Amino acid sequence: PYGYARGHEAYRYVENIRRYQLSLEGYLQAKESKNKILSKDEKDDSANTALLPPRSVGAPSSS
């Protein structure tokens, strides 16, 4: 049962590892770009809310 790999077993093994590595890289790149977009949106939101005047206590809310 132990010994040298037969035929294309070693080749298939390495190709499967490479395919898995590529899928991980794609996943991590997508995750990173999503985080950049979310981070940019949060910065934009905080910049927009900083321009609003503070609401006084007891004032009726507009929403």
mmCIF file of the N, C-alpha and C atoms, coordinates in Angstrom:
data_MODEL
# 
_entry.id   MODEL 
# 
loop_
_atom_site.group_PDB 
_atom_site.id 
_atom_site.type_symbol 
_atom_site.label_atom_id 
_atom_site.label_alt_id 
_atom_site.label_comp_id 
_atom_site.label_asym_id 
_atom_site.label_entity_id 
_atom_site.label_seq_id 
_atom_site.pdbx_PDB_ins_code 
_atom_site.Cartn_x 
_atom_site.Cartn_y 
_atom_site.Cartn_z 
_atom_site.occupancy 
_atom_site.B_iso_or_equiv 
_atom_site.pdbx_formal_charge 
_atom_site.auth_seq_id 
_atom_site.auth_comp_id 
_atom_site.auth_asym_id 
_atom_site.auth_atom_id 
_atom_site.pdbx_PDB_model_num 
ATOM 1   N N  . PRO A 1 1  ? 0.794   -1.194 0.000   1.00 0.00 ? 1  PRO A N  1 
ATOM 2   C CA . PRO A 1 1  ? 0.000   0.000  0.000   1.00 0.00 ? 1  PRO A CA 1 
ATOM 3   C C  . PRO A 1 1  ? 0.847   1.274  0.000   1.00 0.00 ? 1  PRO A C  1 
ATOM 4   N N  . TYR A 1 2  ? 2.050   1.236  0.514   1.00 0.00 ? 2  TYR A N  1 
ATOM 5   C CA . TYR A 1 2  ? 2.875   2.443  0.549   1.00 0.00 ? 2  TYR A CA 1 
ATOM 6   C C  . TYR A 1 2  ? 3.945   2.354  -0.521  1.00 0.00 ? 2  TYR A C  1 
ATOM 7   N N  . GLY A 1 3  ? 4.389   3.479  -0.996  1.00 0.00 ? 3  GLY A N  1 
ATOM 8   C CA . GLY A 1 3  ? 5.439   3.485  -1.996  1.00 0.00 ? 3  GLY A CA 1 
ATOM 9   C C  . GLY A 1 3  ? 5.247   4.630  -2.957  1.00 0.00 ? 3  GLY A C  1 
ATOM 10  N N  . TYR A 1 4  ? 5.631   4.411  -4.181  1.00 0.00 ? 4  TYR A N  1 
ATOM 11  C CA . TYR A 1 4  ? 5.552   5.451  -5.200  1.00 0.00 ? 4  TYR A CA 1 
ATOM 12  C C  . TYR A 1 4  ? 4.106   5.679  -5.638  1.00 0.00 ? 4  TYR A C  1 
ATOM 13  N N  . ALA A 1 5  ? 3.822   6.899  -6.043  1.00 0.00 ? 5  ALA A N  1 
ATOM 14  C CA . ALA A 1 5  ? 2.490   7.212  -6.568  1.00 0.00 ? 5  ALA A CA 1 
ATOM 15  C C  . ALA A 1 5  ? 2.354   6.611  -7.962  1.00 0.00 ? 5  ALA A C  1 
ATOM 16  N N  . ARG A 1 6  ? 1.162   6.153  -8.283  1.00 0.00 ? 6  ARG A N  1 
ATOM 17  C CA . ARG A 1 6  ? 0.910   5.552  -9.587  1.00 0.00 ? 6  ARG A CA 1 
ATOM 18  C C  . ARG A 1 6  ? 0.431   6.619  -10.564 1.00 0.00 ? 6  ARG A C  1 
ATOM 19  N N  . GLY A 1 7  ? 0.853   6.496  -11.790 1.00 0.00 ? 7  GLY A N  1 
ATOM 20  C CA . GLY A 1 7  ? 0.341   7.317  -12.877 1.00 0.00 ? 7  GLY A CA 1 
ATOM 21  C C  . GLY A 1 7  ? 0.287   8.801  -12.569 1.00 0.00 ? 7  GLY A C  1 
ATOM 22  N N  . HIS A 1 8  ? -0.925  9.335  -12.646 1.00 0.00 ? 8  HIS A N  1 
ATOM 23  C CA . HIS A 1 8  ? -1.119  10.775 -12.468 1.00 0.00 ? 8  HIS A CA 1 
ATOM 24  C C  . HIS A 1 8  ? -1.519  11.143 -11.043 1.00 0.00 ? 8  HIS A C  1 
ATOM 25  N N  . GLU A 1 9  ? -1.352  10.260 -10.084 1.00 0.00 ? 9  GLU A N  1 
ATOM 26  C CA . GLU A 1 9  ? -1.771  10.564 -8.709  1.00 0.00 ? 9  GLU A CA 1 
ATOM 27  C C  . GLU A 1 9  ? -1.014  11.754 -8.140  1.00 0.00 ? 9  GLU A C  1 
ATOM 28  N N  . ALA A 1 10 ? 0.296   11.758 -8.319  1.00 0.00 ? 10 ALA A N  1 
ATOM 29  C CA . ALA A 1 10 ? 1.100   12.870 -7.791  1.00 0.00 ? 10 ALA A CA 1 
ATOM 30  C C  . ALA A 1 10 ? 0.749   14.173 -8.511  1.00 0.00 ? 10 ALA A C  1 
ATOM 31  N N  . TYR A 1 11 ? 0.573   14.092 -9.816  1.00 0.00 ? 11 TYR A N  1 
ATOM 32  C CA . TYR A 1 11 ? 0.207   15.273 -10.606 1.00 0.00 ? 11 TYR A CA 1 
ATOM 33  C C  . TYR A 1 11 ? -1.144  15.821 -10.157 1.00 0.00 ? 11 TYR A C  1 
ATOM 34  N N  . ARG A 1 12 ? -2.125  14.939 -10.006 1.00 0.00 ? 12 ARG A N  1 
ATOM 35  C CA . ARG A 1 12 ? -3.462  15.358 -9.568  1.00 0.00 ? 12 ARG A CA 1 
ATOM 36  C C  . ARG A 1 12 ? -3.420  15.966 -8.171  1.00 0.00 ? 12 ARG A C  1 
ATOM 37  N N  . TYR A 1 13 ? -2.622  15.386 -7.302  1.00 0.00 ? 13 TYR A N  1 
ATOM 38  C CA . TYR A 1 13 ? -2.484  15.886 -5.930  1.00 0.00 ? 13 TYR A CA 1 
ATOM 39  C C  . TYR A 1 13 ? -1.981  17.330 -5.946  1.00 0.00 ? 13 TYR A C  1 
ATOM 40  N N  . VAL A 1 14 ? -0.930  17.578 -6.705  1.00 0.00 ? 14 VAL A N  1 
ATOM 41  C CA . VAL A 1 14 ? -0.350  18.922 -6.780  1.00 0.00 ? 14 VAL A CA 1 
ATOM 42  C C  . VAL A 1 14 ? -1.332  19.891 -7.437  1.00 0.00 ? 14 VAL A C  1 
ATOM 43  N N  . GLU A 1 15 ? -2.014  19.460 -8.491  1.00 0.00 ? 15 GLU A N  1 
ATOM 44  C CA . GLU A 1 15 ? -2.990  20.324 -9.156  1.00 0.00 ? 15 GLU A CA 1 
ATOM 45  C C  . GLU A 1 15 ? -4.143  20.678 -8.222  1.00 0.00 ? 15 GLU A C  1 
ATOM 46  N N  . ASN A 1 16 ? -4.586  19.748 -7.411  1.00 0.00 ? 16 ASN A N  1 
ATOM 47  C CA . ASN A 1 16 ? -5.648  20.033 -6.441  1.00 0.00 ? 16 ASN A CA 1 
ATOM 48  C C  . ASN A 1 16 ? -5.191  21.063 -5.415  1.00 0.00 ? 16 ASN A C  1 
ATOM 49  N N  . ILE A 1 17 ? -3.952  20.956 -4.977  1.00 0.00 ? 17 ILE A N  1 
ATOM 50  C CA . ILE A 1 17 ? -3.409  21.928 -4.023  1.00 0.00 ? 17 ILE A CA 1 
ATOM 51  C C  . ILE A 1 17 ? -3.333  23.307 -4.678  1.00 0.00 ? 17 ILE A C  1 
ATOM 52  N N  . ARG A 1 18 ? -2.878  23.355 -5.921  1.00 0.00 ? 18 ARG A N  1 
ATOM 53  C CA . ARG A 1 18 ? -2.790  24.641 -6.631  1.00 0.00 ? 18 ARG A CA 1 
ATOM 54  C C  . ARG A 1 18 ? -4.172  25.255 -6.832  1.00 0.00 ? 18 ARG A C  1 
ATOM 55  N N  . ARG A 1 19 ? -5.154  24.432 -7.181  1.00 0.00 ? 19 ARG A N  1 
ATOM 56  C CA . ARG A 1 19 ? -6.519  24.930 -7.375  1.00 0.00 ? 19 ARG A CA 1 
ATOM 57  C C  . ARG A 1 19 ? -7.071  25.476 -6.063  1.00 0.00 ? 19 ARG A C  1 
ATOM 58  N N  . TYR A 1 20 ? -6.804  24.780 -4.964  1.00 0.00 ? 20 TYR A N  1 
ATOM 59  C CA . TYR A 1 20 ? -7.257  25.246 -3.654  1.00 0.00 ? 20 TYR A CA 1 
ATOM 60  C C  . TYR A 1 20 ? -6.582  26.569 -3.296  1.00 0.00 ? 20 TYR A C  1 
ATOM 61  N N  . GLN A 1 21 ? -5.287  26.683 -3.576  1.00 0.00 ? 21 GLN A N  1 
ATOM 62  C CA . GLN A 1 21 ? -4.557  27.921 -3.298  1.00 0.00 ? 21 GLN A CA 1 
ATOM 63  C C  . GLN A 1 21 ? -5.148  29.084 -4.096  1.00 0.00 ? 21 GLN A C  1 
ATOM 64  N N  . LEU A 1 22 ? -5.456  28.856 -5.370  1.00 0.00 ? 22 LEU A N  1 
ATOM 65  C CA . LEU A 1 22 ? -6.055  29.912 -6.193  1.00 0.00 ? 22 LEU A CA 1 
ATOM 66  C C  . LEU A 1 22 ? -7.425  30.322 -5.668  1.00 0.00 ? 22 LEU A C  1 
ATOM 67  N N  . SER A 1 23 ? -8.206  29.350 -5.210  1.00 0.00 ? 23 SER A N  1 
ATOM 68  C CA . SER A 1 23 ? -9.530  29.698 -4.679  1.00 0.00 ? 23 SER A CA 1 
ATOM 69  C C  . SER A 1 23 ? -9.395  30.505 -3.395  1.00 0.00 ? 23 SER A C  1 
ATOM 70  N N  . LEU A 1 24 ? -8.414  30.172 -2.563  1.00 0.00 ? 24 LEU A N  1 
ATOM 71  C CA . LEU A 1 24 ? -8.182  30.957 -1.348  1.00 0.00 ? 24 LEU A CA 1 
ATOM 72  C C  . LEU A 1 24 ? -7.753  32.380 -1.687  1.00 0.00 ? 24 LEU A C  1 
ATOM 73  N N  . GLU A 1 25 ? -6.869  32.520 -2.662  1.00 0.00 ? 25 GLU A N  1 
ATOM 74  C CA . GLU A 1 25 ? -6.413  33.853 -3.061  1.00 0.00 ? 25 GLU A CA 1 
ATOM 75  C C  . GLU A 1 25 ? -7.580  34.687 -3.583  1.00 0.00 ? 25 GLU A C  1 
ATOM 76  N N  . GLY A 1 26 ? -8.436  34.086 -4.394  1.00 0.00 ? 26 GLY A N  1 
ATOM 77  C CA . GLY A 1 26 ? -9.602  34.799 -4.905  1.00 0.00 ? 26 GLY A CA 1 
ATOM 78  C C  . GLY A 1 26 ? -10.539 35.216 -3.789  1.00 0.00 ? 26 GLY A C  1 
ATOM 79  N N  . TYR A 1 27 ? -10.751 34.308 -2.833  1.00 0.00 ? 27 TYR A N  1 
ATOM 80  C CA . TYR A 1 27 ? -11.619 34.618 -1.691  1.00 0.00 ? 27 TYR A CA 1 
ATOM 81  C C  . TYR A 1 27 ? -11.043 35.766 -0.874  1.00 0.00 ? 27 TYR A C  1 
ATOM 82  N N  . LEU A 1 28 ? -9.744  35.717 -0.599  1.00 0.00 ? 28 LEU A N  1 
ATOM 83  C CA . LEU A 1 28 ? -9.118  36.762 0.214   1.00 0.00 ? 28 LEU A CA 1 
ATOM 84  C C  . LEU A 1 28 ? -9.117  38.111 -0.507  1.00 0.00 ? 28 LEU A C  1 
ATOM 85  N N  . GLN A 1 29 ? -8.914  38.106 -1.826  1.00 0.00 ? 29 GLN A N  1 
ATOM 86  C CA . GLN A 1 29 ? -8.956  39.362 -2.581  1.00 0.00 ? 29 GLN A CA 1 
ATOM 87  C C  . GLN A 1 29 ? -10.356 39.958 -2.567  1.00 0.00 ? 29 GLN A C  1 
ATOM 88  N N  . ALA A 1 30 ? -11.369 39.121 -2.722  1.00 0.00 ? 30 ALA A N  1 
ATOM 89  C CA . ALA A 1 30 ? -12.750 39.610 -2.696  1.00 0.00 ? 30 ALA A CA 1 
ATOM 90  C C  . ALA A 1 30 ? -13.096 40.162 -1.320  1.00 0.00 ? 30 ALA A C  1 
ATOM 91  N N  . LYS A 1 31 ? -12.638 39.462 -0.287  1.00 0.00 ? 31 LYS A N  1 
ATOM 92  C CA . LYS A 1 31 ? -12.907 39.908 1.081   1.00 0.00 ? 31 LYS A CA 1 
ATOM 93  C C  . LYS A 1 31 ? -12.223 41.249 1.351   1.00 0.00 ? 31 LYS A C  1 
ATOM 94  N N  . GLU A 1 32 ? -10.984 41.387 0.884   1.00 0.00 ? 32 GLU A N  1 
ATOM 95  C CA . GLU A 1 32 ? -10.234 42.631 1.090   1.00 0.00 ? 32 GLU A CA 1 
ATOM 96  C C  . GLU A 1 32 ? -10.894 43.799 0.362   1.00 0.00 ? 32 GLU A C  1 
ATOM 97  N N  . SER A 1 33 ? -11.323 43.579 -0.874  1.00 0.00 ? 33 SER A N  1 
ATOM 98  C CA . SER A 1 33 ? -11.961 44.676 -1.613  1.00 0.00 ? 33 SER A CA 1 
ATOM 99  C C  . SER A 1 33 ? -13.308 45.033 -0.990  1.00 0.00 ? 33 SER A C  1 
ATOM 100 N N  . LYS A 1 34 ? -14.031 44.052 -0.468  1.00 0.00 ? 34 LYS A N  1 
ATOM 101 C CA . LYS A 1 34 ? -15.299 44.331 0.215   1.00 0.00 ? 34 LYS A CA 1 
ATOM 102 C C  . LYS A 1 34 ? -15.046 45.163 1.472   1.00 0.00 ? 34 LYS A C  1 
ATOM 103 N N  . ASN A 1 35 ? -14.000 44.813 2.223   1.00 0.00 ? 35 ASN A N  1 
ATOM 104 C CA . ASN A 1 35 ? -13.667 45.567 3.432   1.00 0.00 ? 35 ASN A CA 1 
ATOM 105 C C  . ASN A 1 35 ? -13.260 46.999 3.097   1.00 0.00 ? 35 ASN A C  1 
ATOM 106 N N  . LYS A 1 36 ? -12.546 47.190 1.983   1.00 0.00 ? 36 LYS A N  1 
ATOM 107 C CA . LYS A 1 36 ? -12.160 48.545 1.574   1.00 0.00 ? 36 LYS A CA 1 
ATOM 108 C C  . LYS A 1 36 ? -13.395 49.372 1.251   1.00 0.00 ? 36 LYS A C  1 
ATOM 109 N N  . ILE A 1 37 ? -14.355 48.764 0.552   1.00 0.00 ? 37 ILE A N  1 
ATOM 110 C CA . ILE A 1 37 ? -15.584 49.477 0.191   1.00 0.00 ? 37 ILE A CA 1 
ATOM 111 C C  . ILE A 1 37 ? -16.363 49.839 1.446   1.00 0.00 ? 37 ILE A C  1 
ATOM 112 N N  . LEU A 1 38 ? -16.495 48.887 2.373   1.00 0.00 ? 38 LEU A N  1 
ATOM 113 C CA . LEU A 1 38 ? -17.222 49.153 3.612   1.00 0.00 ? 38 LEU A CA 1 
ATOM 114 C C  . LEU A 1 38 ? -16.527 50.233 4.431   1.00 0.00 ? 38 LEU A C  1 
ATOM 115 N N  . SER A 1 39 ? -15.205 50.188 4.476   1.00 0.00 ? 39 SER A N  1 
ATOM 116 C CA . SER A 1 39 ? -14.435 51.181 5.221   1.00 0.00 ? 39 SER A CA 1 
ATOM 117 C C  . SER A 1 39 ? -14.637 52.567 4.613   1.00 0.00 ? 39 SER A C  1 
ATOM 118 N N  . LYS A 1 40 ? -14.627 52.643 3.284   1.00 0.00 ? 40 LYS A N  1 
ATOM 119 C CA . LYS A 1 40 ? -14.831 53.921 2.598   1.00 0.00 ? 40 LYS A CA 1 
ATOM 120 C C  . LYS A 1 40 ? -16.234 54.447 2.878   1.00 0.00 ? 40 LYS A C  1 
ATOM 121 N N  . ASP A 1 41 ? -17.235 53.561 2.844   1.00 0.00 ? 41 ASP A N  1 
ATOM 122 C CA . ASP A 1 41 ? -18.614 53.971 3.125   1.00 0.00 ? 41 ASP A CA 1 
ATOM 123 C C  . ASP A 1 41 ? -18.755 54.486 4.552   1.00 0.00 ? 41 ASP A C  1 
ATOM 124 N N  . GLU A 1 42 ? -18.092 53.836 5.502   1.00 0.00 ? 42 GLU A N  1 
ATOM 125 C CA . GLU A 1 42 ? -18.161 54.281 6.897   1.00 0.00 ? 42 GLU A CA 1 
ATOM 126 C C  . GLU A 1 42 ? -17.536 55.663 7.048   1.00 0.00 ? 42 GLU A C  1 
ATOM 127 N N  . LYS A 1 43 ? -16.424 55.897 6.354   1.00 0.00 ? 43 LYS A N  1 
ATOM 128 C CA . LYS A 1 43 ? -15.786 57.215 6.415   1.00 0.00 ? 43 LYS A CA 1 
ATOM 129 C C  . LYS A 1 43 ? -16.703 58.270 5.824   1.00 0.00 ? 43 LYS A C  1 
ATOM 130 N N  . ASP A 1 44 ? -17.344 57.941 4.697   1.00 0.00 ? 44 ASP A N  1 
ATOM 131 C CA . ASP A 1 44 ? -18.276 58.884 4.068   1.00 0.00 ? 44 ASP A CA 1 
ATOM 132 C C  . ASP A 1 44 ? -19.453 59.172 4.992   1.00 0.00 ? 44 ASP A C  1 
ATOM 133 N N  . ASP A 1 45 ? -19.994 58.138 5.627   1.00 0.00 ? 45 ASP A N  1 
ATOM 134 C CA . ASP A 1 45 ? -21.124 58.316 6.539   1.00 0.00 ? 45 ASP A CA 1 
ATOM 135 C C  . ASP A 1 45 ? -20.738 59.179 7.731   1.00 0.00 ? 45 ASP A C  1 
ATOM 136 N N  . SER A 1 46 ? -19.559 58.933 8.299   1.00 0.00 ? 46 SER A N  1 
ATOM 137 C CA . SER A 1 46 ? -19.148 59.714 9.464   1.00 0.00 ? 46 SER A CA 1 
ATOM 138 C C  . SER A 1 46 ? -18.879 61.165 9.072   1.00 0.00 ? 46 SER A C  1 
ATOM 139 N N  . ALA A 1 47 ? -18.394 61.391 7.869   1.00 0.00 ? 47 ALA A N  1 
ATOM 140 C CA . ALA A 1 47 ? -18.161 62.764 7.410   1.00 0.00 ? 47 ALA A CA 1 
ATOM 141 C C  . ALA A 1 47 ? -19.489 63.481 7.209   1.00 0.00 ? 47 ALA A C  1 
ATOM 142 N N  . ASN A 1 48 ? -20.489 62.784 6.705   1.00 0.00 ? 48 ASN A N  1 
ATOM 143 C CA . ASN A 1 48 ? -21.798 63.403 6.477   1.00 0.00 ? 48 ASN A CA 1 
ATOM 144 C C  . ASN A 1 48 ? -22.521 63.681 7.786   1.00 0.00 ? 48 ASN A C  1 
ATOM 145 N N  . THR A 1 49 ? -22.434 62.796 8.744   1.00 0.00 ? 49 THR A N  1 
ATOM 146 C CA . THR A 1 49 ? -23.145 62.998 10.005  1.00 0.00 ? 49 THR A CA 1 
ATOM 147 C C  . THR A 1 49 ? -22.457 64.047 10.858  1.00 0.00 ? 49 THR A C  1 
ATOM 148 N N  . ALA A 1 50 ? -21.177 64.256 10.654  1.00 0.00 ? 50 ALA A N  1 
ATOM 149 C CA . ALA A 1 50 ? -20.473 65.262 11.442  1.00 0.00 ? 50 ALA A CA 1 
ATOM 150 C C  . ALA A 1 50 ? -20.952 66.670 11.071  1.00 0.00 ? 50 ALA A C  1 
ATOM 151 N N  . LEU A 1 51 ? -21.540 66.833 9.903   1.00 0.00 ? 51 LEU A N  1 
ATOM 152 C CA . LEU A 1 51 ? -22.000 68.145 9.465   1.00 0.00 ? 51 LEU A CA 1 
ATOM 153 C C  . LEU A 1 51 ? -23.373 68.504 10.022  1.00 0.00 ? 51 LEU A C  1 
ATOM 154 N N  . LEU A 1 52 ? -24.099 67.532 10.558  1.00 0.00 ? 52 LEU A N  1 
ATOM 155 C CA . LEU A 1 52 ? -25.429 67.789 11.089  1.00 0.00 ? 52 LEU A CA 1 
ATOM 156 C C  . LEU A 1 52 ? -25.343 68.428 12.465  1.00 0.00 ? 52 LEU A C  1 
ATOM 157 N N  . PRO A 1 53 ? -26.217 69.378 12.767  1.00 0.00 ? 53 PRO A N  1 
ATOM 158 C CA . PRO A 1 53 ? -26.204 69.983 14.103  1.00 0.00 ? 53 PRO A CA 1 
ATOM 159 C C  . PRO A 1 53 ? -26.725 68.977 15.126  1.00 0.00 ? 53 PRO A C  1 
ATOM 160 N N  . PRO A 1 54 ? -26.272 69.071 16.359  1.00 0.00 ? 54 PRO A N  1 
ATOM 161 C CA . PRO A 1 54 ? -26.747 68.136 17.380  1.00 0.00 ? 54 PRO A CA 1 
ATOM 162 C C  . PRO A 1 54 ? -28.218 68.377 17.681  1.00 0.00 ? 54 PRO A C  1 
ATOM 163 N N  . ARG A 1 55 ? -28.936 67.308 17.987  1.00 0.00 ? 55 ARG A N  1 
ATOM 164 C CA . ARG A 1 55 ? -30.351 67.412 18.325  1.00 0.00 ? 55 ARG A CA 1 
ATOM 165 C C  . ARG A 1 55 ? -30.480 67.765 19.794  1.00 0.00 ? 55 ARG A C  1 
ATOM 166 N N  . SER A 1 56 ? -31.368 68.657 20.112  1.00 0.00 ? 56 SER A N  1 
ATOM 167 C CA . SER A 1 56 ? -31.538 69.030 21.520  1.00 0.00 ? 56 SER A CA 1 
ATOM 168 C C  . SER A 1 56 ? -32.382 67.971 22.219  1.00 0.00 ? 56 SER A C  1 
ATOM 169 N N  . VAL A 1 57 ? -32.180 67.833 23.508  1.00 0.00 ? 57 VAL A N  1 
ATOM 170 C CA . VAL A 1 57 ? -32.891 66.839 24.297  1.00 0.00 ? 57 VAL A CA 1 
ATOM 171 C C  . VAL A 1 57 ? -34.360 67.228 24.370  1.00 0.00 ? 57 VAL A C  1 
ATOM 172 N N  . GLY A 1 58 ? -35.234 66.265 24.144  1.00 0.00 ? 58 GLY A N  1 
ATOM 173 C CA . GLY A 1 58 ? -36.664 66.507 24.214  1.00 0.00 ? 58 GLY A CA 1 
ATOM 174 C C  . GLY A 1 58 ? -37.265 67.011 22.925  1.00 0.00 ? 58 GLY A C  1 
ATOM 175 N N  . ALA A 1 59 ? -36.461 67.265 21.920  1.00 0.00 ? 59 ALA A N  1 
ATOM 176 C CA . ALA A 1 59 ? -36.990 67.731 20.640  1.00 0.00 ? 59 ALA A CA 1 
ATOM 177 C C  . ALA A 1 59 ? -37.595 66.555 19.896  1.00 0.00 ? 59 ALA A C  1 
ATOM 178 N N  . PRO A 1 60 ? -38.700 66.775 19.214  1.00 0.00 ? 60 PRO A N  1 
ATOM 179 C CA . PRO A 1 60 ? -39.310 65.667 18.466  1.00 0.00 ? 60 PRO A CA 1 
ATOM 180 C C  . PRO A 1 60 ? -38.390 65.228 17.336  1.00 0.00 ? 60 PRO A C  1 
ATOM 181 N N  . SER A 1 61 ? -38.344 63.926 17.122  1.00 0.00 ? 61 SER A N  1 
ATOM 182 C CA . SER A 1 61 ? -37.485 63.414 16.059  1.00 0.00 ? 61 SER A CA 1 
ATOM 183 C C  . SER A 1 61 ? -38.216 63.513 14.739  1.00 0.00 ? 61 SER A C  1 
ATOM 184 N N  . SER A 1 62 ? -37.452 63.671 13.669  1.00 0.00 ? 62 SER A N  1 
ATOM 185 C CA . SER A 1 62 ? -38.046 63.834 12.345  1.00 0.00 ? 62 SER A CA 1 
ATOM 186 C C  . SER A 1 62 ? -38.402 62.498 11.720  1.00 0.00 ? 62 SER A C  1 
ATOM 187 N N  . SER A 1 63 ? -37.951 61.379 12.296  1.00 0.00 ? 63 SER A N  1 
ATOM 188 C CA . SER A 1 63 ? -38.249 60.090 11.683  1.00 0.00 ? 63 SER A CA 1 
ATOM 189 C C  . SER A 1 63 ? -39.316 59.326 12.397  1.00 0.00 ? 63 SER A C  1 
# 
